[in-house]
């Protein structure tokens, strides 16, 4: 029987005291690890989806909402903008702009958003077609990997979109042509996995038809959408889109001032994603900080509980400690024995905490995926968790060092004479 | 063999206790008598290396234990000295067998479960091998404590009032067992007691008060 086994037996001989320390420790570690995991995966998601976008143009409103809607697809649009207003930016050959991609939102399929855009969208997110081809005609769509994966959509499948972003069959556009899947994207970890991409004209067609259907019962409407030669987007001056994603050629003084001048001089709103996301972090950050403080308080209390249980156990164990000295144990051995009990508790608490956090993350992931359009995972491990292990060991050490020193100083003769 | 020279102990650096020189011959058994407070427990703790003398020498097997370092002394004690106390204490999280295994290991000896089993059987507690020490009767505890003191075949067995907590039957049994087992391992047995019941059993008897008076 080595010291480790002996400390284990000492701990398990008092299961309730051990349980209390363990539960507290595991709770603290679990909470901190979970915060790490959530925070890292959220930041990862936000950063991945920045996709080099420097500016988003949308209707006047909350710039954060514009960003959340057009880049992360988790909020509603602030409104529409006209092609005419957006034309100066969408037009090829702008001296500062490398890419400007129009987005038209408003419909969804089983909560997956249908986005009317241009094929450059794929380049922006570095998305690749896995099967099929890029959309060309109206009602042709390319779907993100999550749709193929979770909804089982295949090439050639047809489906109807529904109005708005919620899953409601009442709002289904079943009076128009169904969408046809012509391409499926490779999974790429960004928001594009969760989108249904098509051309802008498709989005218009769905809604124009709604108008026509309300006023007349012209059932030939389908026919003229299909295989129509599409005009370039910029020629539809009187039509609306939702927003434009803009990527600059280079960031300089001019591009820095561009959003402000747009906001002051046009009917558009220019939002800076990096700035808005930092603002969002700052807002979420306060809550996360409060939780983190709470977790540290729990860990501190658990350290205290380890200290108290070790310290009070010394009182009833002083005879057996003195006795171990009589049997030949050195003072250093007793010191190590008590230290090991504290460290064992800490390591065990750490392991349980990490398990709790990852299982918790896996459970949350399902809910988060729908809310944030991003696949979260409980199986990702971070190097911060190693630091957390060192932290846990440190706490175990601090909590047990005073009891261990006391054991070290046990006077055999005095203790045994007391009895 | 156990021998002391000019042994002086001081409480708090004030009160000084001078012990006469003792010589306990190997394999002989001694009874050290004395009233409470006569310093007999102090002497036993000095001889067992549980307490350090102010000055003087204590030779066990020609080693002066008063000159050993703390860690050396711990190791020496585990190997060569078996000590039995008035009240037996055990590592409570371990069962009887594990307590004896621990005694072997802490002394740096090889684990010998056969030795443990036969020892416990001879002491009539063989059936308590896997019992928790808290569940033993006082008499059983004292037997297990004797087994623990003997498990490493010590040169010296020191017993501090080993029978005073026991009834007459257990007292006689435990005293007999102590003697028998000490004989078996060829150890010097030194029993410190004021238990009159033991007086007839042991031939060598030293009364500490008389000795201390002589030394003063």
Interface residues (C-beta under 8 A of the other chain):
Chain A: X1 X6 X9 X10 X12 X13 X317 X319 X320 X322 X323 X324 X325 X326 X327 X328 X329 X330 X331 X332 X333 X412 X413 X416 X417 X419
Chain B: X41 X45 X48 X50 X51 X70 X71 X74 X75 X77 X78 X79 X83 X85 X86 X87 X89 X90 X91 X92 X93 X94 X98 X101 X102 X103 X105 X106 X107 X108 X148
